C-alpha cells in the first residue's frame, strides 16, 4: 500500500505484517528500555486483521500504522535518529493528507518526540497503560498482600489434587486451541467482536513456534481447562499475550497465572500482563496483583 507525492515519488510504502517479518521487527522492538505490549511482535501479528496493521521503514525508523474502525493512527516510531523525526513526520503528513496522531508513546520516548509537539502536548492514555509485575511475586504469592490470591490457588489445588500442569507444545496445540475457541464462543452472544479473538488464537497456535511463543496449560480430569502463553520482549520482561481458564473451576485463574509465572517464565524478571482497556472490574483485578510498575502511554496529535 503506497501513496505518491505530486512528483510521483513514493512517500511511504506500507506492507502487511507477516510471520517472516518477526526478525526485522524485533531488531527495532526488543530493546532494554522497551517494556510495553506494543513491542511484542505476537500482538502485532495475531491481531493484524482486527487492527488492520501495516508497517514501513523510512530513514531508519520502523513505522507501524493502524486503521481501526474508521480511525487511522501510528504507534510511536521505533529506531532512527532524533534529527530525522521531522523528516518522517513530514512524509506521514503527506501520506495522510494532513495532521496525524501517534499513540502508545512510552515515557522513554517523550523527550525525543517533543520536537514534533508544536503547540500541542502529550495526552495520557490511562486505559492503555500496561501492568508489569515481578515474576517472583506472581510465582510465589509471598506475603500478606497476596493472601487472597494464594487462597484461590490453594483452593484449586485442594479440590483438584490430580491436576496436571504442562508446557504448551505441538502435541497439545489442538486441544488448547479447541478450549480457547469454546471459551470465546460461549461469550459470543454478549460480545460479537470476540470472533476476532478466535482468529487471533488460531493464528497464534498455527504459528506458535515461528512466533517464538512459550506457554503452559492445566489439565483437570485429563482435559485442558486453562492455558496461557506469551513472548519475551527483551532479557528482562515478557508479555503474557493470552490467558484463558474455565470460570466454573474455582481458583483456576489463580492457578494458571501462578504456574505460568513459575514454570514458563523462570528466566524473566518481569511479566507484562497488558492493559485494562478501561474496564473497572479488570482494573481492580490487575491492581489487586500489585504491579511493580505501569508502562505509561501517551498520544500526540502532530499538525
MOTAJO-V66974 format. One record per backbone hydrogen bond with DSSP energy under -1.0 kcal/mol. NH is the residue of the N-H (numbers start at 1). CO is the residue of the C=O. E is the energy in kcal/mol with one decimal. If there is no record, write none. Layout:
nh->{NH/NH}
co->{CO/CO}
e->{E/E}
This chain:
nh->{5/8/11/14/15/21/22/25/26/27/28/29/30/31/34/39/40/44/45/46/47/48/51/53/54/55/56/58/61/62/63/65/66/67/67/68/71/73/74/75/76/78/80/84/85/88/89/90/91/92/93/94/95/96/97/98/100/102/103/105/109/110/113/116/117/120/123/125/128/129/130/131/132/133/135/138/139/140/141/146/147/150/151/152/153/154/155/156/157/158/159/160/163/164/166/168/172/176/177/178/179/180/181/182/183/184/185/186/187/188/191/194/195/196/198/199/200/201/202/203/204/205/206/207/211/212/213/214/216/217/218/219/220/223/225/227/228/229/230/231/233/234/238/239/240/241/242/244/246/249/252/255/256/257/258/259/260/261/262/263/264/265/268/269/270/271/272/273/277/279/283/284/285/286/287/288/290/292/293/295/296/298/299/300/302}
co->{9/5/3/1/55/18/19/21/22/23/25/25/26/29/31/36/37/40/41/42/43/45/47/48/65/15/63/61/58/78/56/54/73/51/52/71/68/66/101/64/103/62/60/81/82/84/85/86/87/88/89/90/91/92/93/93/302/300/74/298/106/107/109/113/114/117/299/297/125/126/295/274/293/271/269/134/135/136/137/143/144/146/147/148/149/150/151/152/153/154/155/156/160/219/217/215/169/172/173/174/175/176/177/178/179/180/181/182/184/185/187/191/192/193/194/195/196/197/198/199/200/201/202/203/207/209/208/230/228/166/226/164/223/220/218/244/216/242/214/239/237/237/270/231/272/239/229/227/225/246/249/251/252/253/254/255/256/257/258/259/260/260/265/236/236/133/238/131/127/276/279/280/281/282/283/284/287/132/132/130/294/105/123/102/100}
e->{-2.8/-2.2/-3.1/-3.0/-2.8/-2.0/-2.0/-2.6/-2.6/-1.2/-1.2/-2.5/-1.7/-2.2/-1.8/-1.7/-1.6/-1.3/-2.3/-2.9/-1.4/-1.6/-2.5/-1.6/-2.7/-2.1/-2.1/-1.7/-2.3/-2.8/-3.0/-2.6/-3.0/-1.8/-1.0/-2.1/-2.1/-2.2/-2.6/-2.3/-1.0/-2.1/-1.3/-1.8/-1.5/-2.1/-2.9/-2.1/-1.8/-2.3/-2.6/-2.0/-2.5/-2.6/-1.4/-1.8/-2.2/-2.7/-2.9/-2.8/-1.9/-1.3/-1.8/-2.1/-1.4/-2.1/-2.5/-2.5/-1.9/-1.6/-1.6/-1.5/-2.3/-2.7/-2.4/-1.8/-2.2/-2.0/-2.4/-1.3/-2.0/-2.7/-2.0/-1.9/-2.2/-2.9/-2.2/-2.0/-2.2/-2.4/-2.3/-1.5/-1.9/-2.1/-2.8/-2.5/-1.9/-2.6/-2.8/-2.5/-2.3/-2.6/-2.8/-2.3/-2.5/-2.0/-2.7/-1.8/-1.8/-1.3/-1.5/-2.2/-1.5/-2.0/-1.7/-1.8/-2.2/-2.5/-2.4/-2.4/-2.2/-2.5/-2.3/-1.5/-2.4/-1.2/-2.2/-2.3/-2.2/-3.2/-2.3/-3.2/-2.8/-1.6/-2.8/-2.4/-2.3/-2.2/-2.7/-2.0/-2.7/-1.7/-1.5/-3.0/-2.9/-1.2/-2.1/-2.9/-2.1/-1.6/-1.9/-2.0/-2.8/-2.1/-2.2/-2.8/-1.9/-1.8/-2.0/-2.9/-2.0/-1.6/-1.4/-1.5/-2.9/-2.6/-3.2/-3.0/-1.3/-2.6/-2.7/-2.4/-2.0/-2.4/-2.6/-2.0/-1.9/-2.0/-1.8/-2.4/-1.1/-1.7/-2.1/-2.4/-3.3}
